[in-house]
Amino acid sequence: MQRSSRTFRLLIIAALPLALSVTAGTPNGDTGNAIPATEKTTLHVLNRLGYGPRPGDIDMVTKMGVARYIQLQLHPENIALPGSLTSRLASLDTEEASTGDLLREFNAARKDAKLEKKDKDGKSDAADEAQLKARQVLGRIAENTAEARLARAIESPRQLEEVMVDFWFNHFNVYANKGLDRALVSSYERDAIRPNIFGNFRTLLGATARHPAMLYYLDNWMSTVAGYQPRRGKRGRVDTTKQPSGLNENYARELMELHTLGVDGGYTQRDVTELARMLTGWTFNQRDLMRHDTRFTFNEDAHDRGRKVWLGREVTERGQREGEMALDVLALHPATAHHLAYQLAQYFVNDNPPEALVNRLAARYLETKGEIRPVVEMLLTSPEFMDESNYGSKFKTPYQYVLSAARASAIPVTNIRPLLGTLTQLGMPLYGSVTPDGYKNTEAAWLNPDALTRRINFATALSSGRLPLDTSKFDAGQGMGRKQLEKQADTNKRTNVAALDVEPILKTLGSSISPETVALIRTNPERLRAAMVLGSPDFMRH
Amino acid sequence: MLRRQFLQTLALSSGMLLPLSRNAFAMRASDAGPAQKKLVVVMLRGAVDGLNVVAPVGDGNYARLRPGIHLNRPGADNGAINLDGYFGLHPALADLQPLWNDRKLAFIHASGSPDNTRSHFDAQDYMETATPGRKSTQDGWMNRLLGALPGDQYPTRSLAIGPVMPRILTGAATSTTLASGAAGTRATLLDNPAVGSAFDKMYEGKAGYAKQYQEAKTAHKDIMSASMDKSAGMDKIEMNASNGAPLPNGFPGDAARLATLMKNDPKIQMAFIALGGWDTHVNQGAGTGKLANLLTPLGQGLAVLCKQLDTLFDECTVIVMSEFGRTARENGTGGTDHGHGNVMWVMGGQVNGGKVHGRWSGIDNSGLYEGRDLAVTTDFRTVLASVAERHLGLSDAQLAGVFPAMPKADGKLALFRA
């Protein structure tokens, strides 16, 4: 995207009348009127459509009205981003760099480090230097990727967009520390996930299926017809060093189990194998990716042309179209509709989502042919979502907890590492779910004794200025490894960050902190009060 | 009897399996004294390739099915460690050889779940709830076991190492999580008296949190005091275990810490730790390579744990398990896909070790499950129940509560010395 058009849009958007989006596309046109105009309702939407209130948010939503706020959030393109955020994002090179450029830089650094190590047995200055440089390159890519995500989640007024990016990334999880995915994960989020969060599910599914980050993570890039040997060199000679080649079921299984039908979606082991065969040849070529930014390649030679029977249907030999057909079928399968509806309702409404709501959402999904926005709209304007019994019914995930603390405290975060380290300590490292099922968002998954006291510890450290959030030149080192990140989240260090004042935080959070809790907090010394707000039982939920 | 059945049905329908045992609170922990038996469960999430952990190197089919990734025969370069002339142990697990030789380590091959799911997540849940095929079970079998054992409930009685409470320890009985690495035994800001008392007041009586908060405080205090014992200090242990060279982070360090805590705090009876990364679909290697690199610290850690437990090892059983095995055949990418039967490991002072238990139906085409995987001949619950019965002394009735609806084993598994 060019800078000029972005600026232009920012200018016109601020003036856009919101009424337009309120009337557009609401299936039950009157739901907006039924929403009670209480501060509790305001807080509910700030909590669930985003990562909790920042200073001034309660007033903003109260003035606008909850119904309008929901509609606005469903159309993030109509919300201007603050200049401070756009310029911060612009300073991160992973934001604009092509997928191929990132991979090239990553591979070059790794190759240098390897070569030097090989030549000098890793003991020379040159080898040390190359190793250091490789670590710096990898660390910078990882940090920029994480910084873009956290800066948006904390500062962007398009809160629902950030929630949906996290939701869909998690749904189509890739693990950032698996080989090439270190370089590819930022492009995955930017190019496959972010543009499709409110679009058609089939488009989102296809974008993930063809992105090198997913092809690499779930091994489909290597899956071929049995006995396939790649051609090498200019004359198309077959390489004589025999590589293992043949079928790998990893992606095909998770595609049905996690991405679409769900584990009880009615498929068999045979269907897994047959789908894997249909997807043979779906790959990417590193050289083409680095040179021409070609993110996906269908390798006809690697494709299994044999007869296949999948989900009870005969599949005729059609090359790449076989896999595309499979995605078509999976995207609009009733089991997929139910699976996605359940996950959305569980995320937004309740750990045990009401069945009637799930069924309505699934029906809406099928009726709109897999359009995501109308389904999310129906969800957020549903009586179940607005039912007061669901206010504060979700226990925050570590990600939601840390972000909501950063937002409520309005503490400037120029160094994101202490936050990343805290997420790691709490068991939810960013881009760090090793397995393809991503992270759960239920209380059962996250509430345990130690987790509770670790959150309190983080709240105390944040509030008493013990986290070095203001500088990236902290003496714990600048690495992005697990250990280094956790060091930056070490709460036993002193930094120059000022302690937080409790009153603005209480104002920001309004009635999310109960009068009894506020009264108790006020009986304590001033220096402990902000910590007690962010570490309170009230703030653990949303 | 009728009442018990009724209650059991009730418990089943509500998703909670309550062990209907003699009163769990009847005995005080101190009464159990030094004879208190310990249990450590290590779960390898992601399905470890059991056919390359305890490999049928004596079977001609083995190398044929796995041309690129099979272990070499004992004696060959990077060859397997001979176990019984037919099976060989992965060479990366050489640290466990002394335990095998001392007959303190046993394997149960071709063990696993009667449910045929090849979903990691379902299969792990089934293994942790011990109710394969039944998704509504909320509590884990270690938690039910905890409830069935005599003695007081106590936060540190069972520890889960890691940031989240695993399904296996979830349930009515109390247990606690302990951070992996040194962070688990380090002071926190809550140890500051002013901070601590402020939050104590805030969490006192808070519905949904008070119990968790209090348990965390108690556990932290106990863990801190148990880890303080410098006569068996962590640093010293970690150095010894690796002949002076610092061990890599991760399991060996956690295992050493766990051994120290168990020795210093007799209240700790059970521990659970999960290790990931076993989903080797691609280039898993053979005697060396990806799987070997995962097995090495696992073997080191288990050896450290057993050694550092010292005399307590006599009172301890360690189980290593994984949700399912992997395909008997190597796949097209130098790895293995999701399979069925696997190998379980059991070690301990009273274990009938030096032996590969279980019924082996072979890996020729006719013996393979669905033509591709190792068939399951021993239900994983049979192994767990055997440990619960023989090592922890559960009665039949108690066993039925911890492992409900378990089919009767068709053969006797002699996992413990008579």
Interface residues (C-beta under 8 A of the other chain):
Chain A: D219 M222 S223 T224 A226 P244 S245 G246 L247 N248 E249 N250 R253 E257 V263 Q269 V272 Q425 L426 G427 M428 V434 T435 D437 A444 A445 W446 L447 N448 P449 D450 A451 L452 T453 R454 I456 N457 T460 A461 S464 R466 K483 E486 T491 N492 T517 L520 I521 N524 P525 L528 A531 M532 G535 S536 P537 M540
Chain B: R45 G46 G68 N116 T117 R118 S119 H120 F121 D122 Q138 P155 G162 P163 V164 M165 T170 T176 T177 L178 A179 G181 A183 R186 A187 T188 L189 L190 A194 V195 A198 F199 K201 M202 Y203 K206 G208 Y209 Q212 Y213 E215 A216 K217 A219 H220 N249 G276 G277 D279 H281 V282 N283 E330 N331 G332 T333 G334 G335 D337 H338 E370
